[in-house]
């Protein structure tokens, strides 16, 4: 696995961890469990009258997934750092993947809007990070010579 792949996956798992953390505490999780329980209430084999136990199971699963995603994120980030020629490259790729994945998941899972202002801010952050990394890469190259 290349440092690039590990850094991208690390950023994606960081974003997933945030999604599971939000699902753990969000009221929409309770509403979703209520809808699913209501749908399955037509079947005798699964008809929860009280959604507290299914909600507890869903929230406990989200809680566990927060830690699982964080563990995977740090493992992959460390592997990427070990394989990359520069730590700033890993940080840039990781940050870009995290930003993009967070935006997509926020829009899909939570119906968060992605306004022009958001895209402009994300572009400025990415541009600034790239400029800083180029400056650091140039300094490193100059020191080697």
C-alpha positions as CSV (number, residue, x, y, z in Angstrom):
1,X,0.0,0.0,0.0
2,X,1.4,3.4,-1.0
3,X,1.5,6.3,1.4
4,X,-1.1,8.1,-0.8
5,X,-3.6,5.2,-0.4
6,X,-3.0,5.0,3.3
7,X,-3.4,8.8,3.7
8,X,-6.6,8.8,1.7
9,X,-8.1,5.9,3.7
10,X,-6.9,7.6,6.9
11,X,-8.8,10.8,6.0
12,X,-11.9,8.8,5.1
13,X,-11.9,6.9,8.4
14,X,-11.5,10.2,10.3
15,X,-14.6,11.5,8.5
16,X,-16.5,8.3,9.2
17,X,-15.6,8.6,12.9
18,X,-17.2,12.0,13.0
19,X,-20.3,10.7,11.3
20,X,-20.7,7.9,13.8
21,X,-20.1,10.4,16.7
22,X,-22.9,12.6,15.4
23,X,-25.2,9.7,14.9
24,X,-24.5,8.6,18.5
25,X,-25.9,11.8,19.8
26,X,-28.3,13.0,17.1
27,X,-32.0,13.0,17.5
28,X,-32.4,11.9,13.9
29,X,-31.0,8.6,15.0
30,X,-34.0,8.1,17.3
31,X,-36.4,9.2,14.6
32,X,-34.8,6.7,12.1
33,X,-35.0,3.8,14.6
34,X,-38.6,4.8,15.3
35,X,-39.4,4.7,11.5
36,X,-37.7,1.3,11.1
37,X,-39.5,-0.1,14.2
38,X,-42.8,1.2,12.9
39,X,-42.2,-0.4,9.5
40,X,-41.4,-3.8,11.1
41,X,-44.3,-3.6,13.5
42,X,-46.5,-5.1,10.9
43,X,-44.6,-8.4,11.3
44,X,-45.3,-10.5,14.4
45,X,-41.7,-11.7,14.7
46,X,-40.3,-8.2,15.1
47,X,-42.7,-5.8,16.7
48,X,-41.0,-3.6,19.3
49,X,-43.5,-1.6,21.2
50,X,-40.7,0.4,22.9
51,X,-37.8,1.6,20.8
52,X,-35.5,2.1,23.8
53,X,-33.6,-1.3,23.3
54,X,-33.2,-0.9,19.5
55,X,-32.1,2.7,20.0
56,X,-29.6,1.6,22.6
57,X,-28.2,-1.0,20.3
58,X,-27.9,1.4,17.4
59,X,-26.2,4.1,19.6
60,X,-23.9,1.5,21.2
61,X,-22.9,0.3,17.7
62,X,-22.2,3.9,16.7
63,X,-20.1,4.4,19.9
64,X,-18.0,1.3,19.1
65,X,-17.6,2.4,15.5
66,X,-16.2,5.8,16.6
67,X,-13.3,4.0,18.3
68,X,-12.9,1.5,15.5
69,X,-12.7,4.2,12.8
70,X,-10.3,6.3,15.0
71,X,-8.1,3.2,15.4
72,X,-8.0,2.6,11.7
73,X,-7.4,6.2,11.0
74,X,-4.4,6.4,13.3
75,X,-3.0,3.1,12.0
76,X,-3.2,4.1,8.4
77,X,-1.9,7.6,9.1
78,X,1.1,6.2,10.8
79,X,1.8,3.8,8.0
80,X,1.5,6.7,5.5
81,X,4.0,8.7,7.5
82,X,6.4,5.8,7.5
83,X,6.2,5.4,3.8
84,X,6.1,9.0,2.6
85,X,9.1,11.1,1.7
86,X,7.7,14.0,3.7
87,X,5.1,14.2,6.5
88,X,3.6,17.3,4.9
89,X,2.5,15.3,1.9
90,X,0.7,12.8,4.2
91,X,-1.0,15.7,6.0
92,X,-2.2,17.3,2.8
93,X,-3.6,14.2,1.3
94,X,-5.2,13.2,4.6
95,X,-6.7,16.6,5.1
96,X,-8.1,16.8,1.6
97,X,-9.6,13.3,1.8
98,X,-11.1,14.1,5.2
99,X,-12.6,17.4,4.0
100,X,-14.1,15.8,0.8
101,X,-15.4,12.8,2.7
102,X,-16.9,14.9,5.4
103,X,-18.6,17.1,2.9
104,X,-20.1,14.1,1.0
105,X,-21.2,12.2,4.1
106,X,-22.6,15.3,5.7
107,X,-24.7,16.0,2.6
108,X,-25.8,12.4,2.1
109,X,-26.4,11.3,5.7
110,X,-27.5,14.6,7.4
111,X,-28.7,16.6,4.3
112,X,-26.3,19.4,5.1
113,X,-26.1,22.0,2.4
114,X,-22.8,22.5,0.5
115,X,-23.1,26.1,-0.4
116,X,-20.8,28.1,-2.7
117,X,-19.3,29.7,0.5
118,X,-18.4,26.2,1.8
119,X,-16.7,25.3,-1.5
120,X,-14.8,28.6,-1.5
121,X,-13.6,28.1,2.1
122,X,-12.5,24.5,1.4
123,X,-10.7,25.6,-1.7
124,X,-8.8,28.3,0.2
125,X,-7.8,25.9,2.9
126,X,-6.5,23.4,0.4
127,X,-4.7,26.0,-1.6
128,X,-3.0,27.3,1.6
129,X,-2.0,23.8,2.6
130,X,-0.5,23.2,-0.8
131,X,1.4,26.5,-0.8
132,X,2.9,25.7,2.6
133,X,3.9,22.2,1.5
134,X,5.6,23.5,-1.6
135,X,7.5,26.0,0.5
136,X,8.6,23.3,2.9
137,X,9.6,21.0,0.1
138,X,11.7,23.8,-1.5
139,X,13.4,24.4,1.9
140,X,14.1,20.7,2.3
141,X,15.6,20.5,-1.2
142,X,17.7,23.6,-0.6
143,X,19.1,22.1,2.6
144,X,20.1,18.9,0.9
145,X,22.0,20.7,-1.8
